[in-house]
C-alpha cells in the first residue's frame, strides 16, 4: 500500500475492530451503538476525557505518530492514576484531514494500542470523522475505584508535604529544543521521542490510595505550578516550594541553567 494513500475512515474502523482486544470490563464493545461495561461491585465510575490537537499538543514534523498515539492515551490513563483508580476501557474519537496519509494513522493507532495492551485497557469504541484541517484526537478513559475511596484534589491539608513521581521538565525542554533546532530528520525524531515519553503512574496511584498516604493527587500534564495551584484552590490551602528540591530531568535542568531561572511560581499563603 502506498505510504501517501489518503486516510480511509472505513479502513480505520476495520483496523481498530481487528486490532483492539477485549477485556473483562467490556461486555459489548465495538459494533454496537454503545459499549456495555461491567463495573465491579461496590465501585464508582471514573470518567475522563482529553484532547490531542495538532499544532497545540503535537506536530507531525516533530513527533513520530506512534509517540502521538501513546501520549494521547497516556493523558487519560494519568487522570485515572491521579484518582487512585483502575482503568477499565478507552474510547477514541479521531478527526483527520484529507492530507493525512493512511500510514500516519496506522502508526498513530499502533502506538495507542500498544500502550493499551501494556495496561490491559481495551479500546471499546469511539468515532471517526474527516476534519476541515489537521488532526484532532479525543481520548475518553473509563475507570473505577472502590466506593468513597477516590483521591480528590480537595483533600490536602496545611502542614502536609508535596511529592511528585518521576522527573519534571523533560517534555518541555525537548519541545524547546525542537523549536530552537527546527530539525525534522529521523535522528531528531528519535531524540524527541526518548525525551517526551510521559508515563502513566497507574500502579503508584493505586498504591498510594490503598495505603492512605496521599490526601490529594493530580496529574501534572499542565506543569507543576499550574496543577499544584488546582490542588490549592480545591483544598483552600497555599503552598511553598523549594525549587532546588524539584526532581528535574537532566535536559530540563540543563535548559533551566541556560535560561538562568526555574519556571516555578510560588504562592505563599499557608504551607501545604
C-alpha positions as CSV (number, residue, x, y, z in Angstrom):
1,X,0.0,0.0,0.0
2,X,1.5,3.4,-0.9
3,X,2.5,5.4,2.1
4,X,0.9,8.6,0.7
5,X,-2.6,7.0,0.4
6,X,-5.2,9.3,1.9
7,X,-6.9,8.5,5.2
8,X,-9.8,6.0,4.9
9,X,-12.4,6.1,7.6
10,X,-13.8,2.7,6.8
11,X,-10.4,1.1,6.9
12,X,-9.6,2.7,10.2
13,X,-12.8,1.3,11.8
14,X,-12.0,-2.2,10.4
15,X,-8.4,-1.9,11.7
16,X,-9.4,-0.8,15.1
17,X,-12.0,-3.6,15.4
18,X,-9.5,-6.1,14.3
19,X,-6.6,-4.9,16.5
20,X,-8.5,-3.9,19.7
21,X,-8.6,-6.5,22.3
22,X,-11.5,-7.2,24.6
23,X,-11.3,-7.1,28.4
24,X,-13.1,-8.3,31.5
25,X,-14.8,-5.0,31.9
26,X,-16.2,-4.9,28.3
27,X,-19.5,-6.8,27.9
28,X,-20.1,-5.4,24.4
29,X,-17.6,-3.2,22.6
30,X,-17.1,-2.0,19.0
31,X,-20.0,-2.8,16.7
32,X,-23.0,-1.6,18.8
33,X,-24.4,1.9,19.3
34,X,-22.9,2.0,22.8
35,X,-20.3,-0.1,24.7
36,X,-21.6,-2.1,27.6
37,X,-19.2,-2.1,30.6
38,X,-19.1,-4.2,33.7
39,X,-18.5,-2.3,36.9
40,X,-17.1,-4.2,39.9
41,X,-19.4,-4.4,42.9
42,X,-19.1,-1.5,45.4
43,X,-17.1,0.5,42.9
44,X,-17.7,4.0,41.5
45,X,-17.0,5.0,37.9
46,X,-14.2,7.4,36.9
47,X,-14.6,9.1,33.5
48,X,-12.0,11.5,32.0
49,X,-11.6,13.0,28.5
50,X,-8.5,14.7,26.9
51,X,-7.9,16.3,23.5
52,X,-4.7,15.9,21.5
53,X,-4.7,18.6,18.8
54,X,-2.2,19.1,16.0
55,X,-0.1,22.3,16.4
56,X,-1.3,22.5,20.0
57,X,-0.1,19.3,21.6
58,X,2.0,17.8,18.8
59,X,3.4,18.4,15.3
60,X,3.7,15.8,12.6
61,X,7.1,17.1,11.6
62,X,8.5,16.7,15.1
63,X,6.6,13.9,16.8
64,X,6.6,10.3,15.5
65,X,3.0,9.0,15.0
66,X,3.5,6.2,17.5
67,X,4.5,8.7,20.2
68,X,1.5,10.9,19.5
69,X,-0.8,7.8,19.8
70,X,0.9,6.7,23.0
71,X,0.8,10.2,24.6
72,X,-2.9,10.5,23.6
73,X,-3.9,7.5,25.7
74,X,-1.3,8.4,28.5
75,X,-3.2,11.6,29.1
76,X,-6.4,9.7,30.0
77,X,-4.6,7.0,32.0
78,X,-2.8,9.6,34.1
79,X,-6.1,11.1,35.1
80,X,-7.3,7.8,36.3
81,X,-4.0,7.2,38.1
82,X,-4.4,10.6,39.9
83,X,-7.7,9.4,41.4
84,X,-6.1,6.1,42.6
85,X,-8.3,4.2,40.1
86,X,-8.1,1.2,37.8
87,X,-8.6,1.9,34.1
88,X,-11.4,-0.2,32.6
89,X,-11.8,0.9,29.0
90,X,-10.8,3.6,26.5
91,X,-12.8,5.3,23.7
92,X,-11.1,7.2,20.8
93,X,-12.6,9.8,18.6
94,X,-10.3,10.8,15.7
95,X,-10.8,13.5,13.1
96,X,-8.3,13.6,10.3
97,X,-8.0,15.9,7.3
98,X,-7.6,14.6,3.7
99,X,-3.9,15.4,3.5
100,X,-3.0,13.0,6.4
101,X,-1.6,9.7,4.8
102,X,-3.1,6.4,5.9
103,X,0.3,5.3,7.1
104,X,0.4,8.1,9.7
105,X,-2.9,7.0,11.1
106,X,-1.8,3.4,11.1
107,X,1.3,4.2,13.1
108,X,-0.7,6.5,15.5
109,X,-3.1,3.7,16.2
110,X,-0.2,1.2,16.7
111,X,1.3,3.4,19.4
112,X,-2.0,3.9,21.2
113,X,-3.0,0.2,21.0
114,X,0.5,-0.9,22.2
115,X,0.1,1.2,25.3
116,X,-3.5,-0.1,25.8
117,X,-2.2,-3.6,25.7
118,X,0.6,-2.8,28.2
119,X,-2.1,-1.6,30.7
120,X,-4.6,-4.2,29.6
121,X,-7.1,-1.5,28.8
122,X,-9.4,-2.4,25.9
123,X,-10.4,0.1,23.2
124,X,-14.1,-0.3,23.4
125,X,-15.4,2.2,20.9
126,X,-15.2,5.8,19.7
127,X,-15.8,7.8,16.5
128,X,-14.0,8.8,13.3
129,X,-14.6,11.8,11.0
130,X,-12.9,13.9,8.4
131,X,-11.7,17.2,9.8
132,X,-11.5,20.6,8.0
133,X,-7.8,20.7,8.7
134,X,-5.2,18.8,10.8
135,X,-5.7,16.1,13.3
136,X,-7.8,16.1,16.5
137,X,-7.9,13.1,18.8
138,X,-10.1,12.9,21.8
139,X,-9.5,10.0,24.3
140,X,-12.0,9.0,26.9
141,X,-10.9,6.6,29.6
142,X,-13.3,5.0,32.0
143,X,-12.1,3.6,35.2
144,X,-13.3,2.6,38.7
145,X,-12.4,3.0,42.3
146,X,-13.8,1.5,45.5
147,X,-16.8,3.5,46.7
148,X,-15.8,6.6,48.6
149,X,-12.1,6.0,48.1
150,X,-11.2,8.2,45.1
151,X,-8.3,10.5,45.9
152,X,-9.6,14.0,45.1
153,X,-7.9,17.4,44.7
154,X,-9.8,18.8,47.7
155,X,-8.2,16.7,50.4
156,X,-4.9,18.5,51.0
157,X,-4.3,20.0,54.5
158,X,-1.9,22.6,55.8
159,X,1.3,21.2,57.1
160,X,1.5,18.3,54.6
161,X,4.4,17.7,52.2
162,X,4.3,17.8,48.4
163,X,5.6,14.9,46.4
164,X,5.9,14.1,42.7
165,X,6.6,10.9,40.9
166,X,9.4,10.8,38.3
167,X,11.3,13.8,37.0
168,X,9.9,17.0,35.7
169,X,10.7,19.3,32.8
170,X,11.8,16.7,30.2
171,X,8.9,17.2,27.8
172,X,9.0,21.0,28.0
173,X,12.8,21.0,27.4
174,X,12.5,18.6,24.4
175,X,9.9,20.9,22.9
176,X,12.1,24.0,23.4
177,X,15.0,22.2,21.8
178,X,12.8,21.3,18.8
179,X,11.6,24.9,18.4
180,X,15.2,26.1,18.5
181,X,16.7,23.5,16.2
182,X,13.9,23.3,13.6
183,X,15.2,19.9,12.6
184,X,13.0,17.2,11.3
185,X,15.5,14.4,10.5
186,X,15.0,10.9,11.8
187,X,17.7,11.3,14.4
188,X,15.9,14.3,15.9
189,X,12.6,12.4,16.0
190,X,14.2,9.6,17.9
191,X,15.8,12.0,20.4
192,X,12.5,13.8,20.9
193,X,10.7,10.5,21.4
194,X,13.1,9.5,24.1
195,X,12.7,12.7,26.0
196,X,9.0,13.3,25.7
197,X,7.7,9.9,26.7
198,X,5.4,10.5,29.7
199,X,4.5,7.6,32.0
200,X,1.0,6.9,33.4
201,X,1.6,6.1,37.1
202,X,-1.4,3.9,37.5
203,X,0.2,1.4,39.9
204,X,1.7,4.2,42.0
205,X,-1.7,5.9,42.2
206,X,-3.4,2.7,43.3
207,X,-0.7,2.0,45.9
208,X,-1.0,5.5,47.4
209,X,-4.7,5.2,47.6
210,X,-4.6,1.7,49.2
211,X,-2.0,2.8,51.8
212,X,-3.8,6.1,52.5
213,X,-0.6,8.0,52.0
214,X,-1.9,10.8,49.8
215,X,-4.6,13.2,50.9
216,X,-4.8,14.8,47.4
217,X,-3.4,13.9,44.0
218,X,-3.4,15.4,40.5
219,X,-1.9,14.7,37.1
220,X,0.9,17.1,36.2
221,X,0.3,17.3,32.5
222,X,0.0,21.1,32.7
223,X,3.1,21.6,34.8
224,X,3.9,21.8,38.5
225,X,3.0,25.4,39.1
226,X,-0.3,25.2,37.2
227,X,-1.5,21.9,38.6
228,X,-0.4,22.5,42.1
229,X,-2.5,25.7,42.1
230,X,-5.5,23.5,41.2
231,X,-5.0,21.5,44.4
232,X,-4.5,24.7,46.4
233,X,-7.8,26.1,45.1
234,X,-9.8,22.9,45.7
235,X,-8.3,22.3,49.1
236,X,-8.3,26.0,50.2
237,X,-4.7,26.0,51.1
238,X,-1.4,27.5,49.9
239,X,1.9,26.0,49.0
240,X,5.6,26.7,49.4
241,X,8.1,25.1,47.1
242,X,11.9,24.8,47.4
243,X,12.9,25.0,43.8
244,X,16.2,23.1,44.4
245,X,14.3,20.1,45.7
246,X,12.3,19.6,42.5
247,X,13.4,16.4,40.7
248,X,14.2,17.7,37.2
249,X,15.1,15.7,34.1
250,X,18.7,16.3,33.0
251,X,17.7,18.0,29.8
252,X,15.2,20.2,31.7
253,X,17.9,21.0,34.3
254,X,20.4,22.0,31.5
255,X,17.8,24.2,29.9
256,X,16.9,25.9,33.2
257,X,20.6,26.7,33.9
258,X,20.9,28.2,30.5
259,X,17.8,30.3,31.0
260,X,19.0,31.4,34.4
261,X,15.7,30.7,36.2
262,X,13.4,28.0,37.4
263,X,9.9,28.1,36.0
264,X,8.0,27.6,39.2
265,X,5.6,30.1,40.6
266,X,5.5,30.0,44.4
267,X,2.3,31.2,46.1
268,X,3.0,32.0,49.8
269,X,-0.1,31.5,52.0
270,X,-0.2,28.6,54.3
271,X,2.1,25.6,53.9
272,X,0.7,22.5,52.1
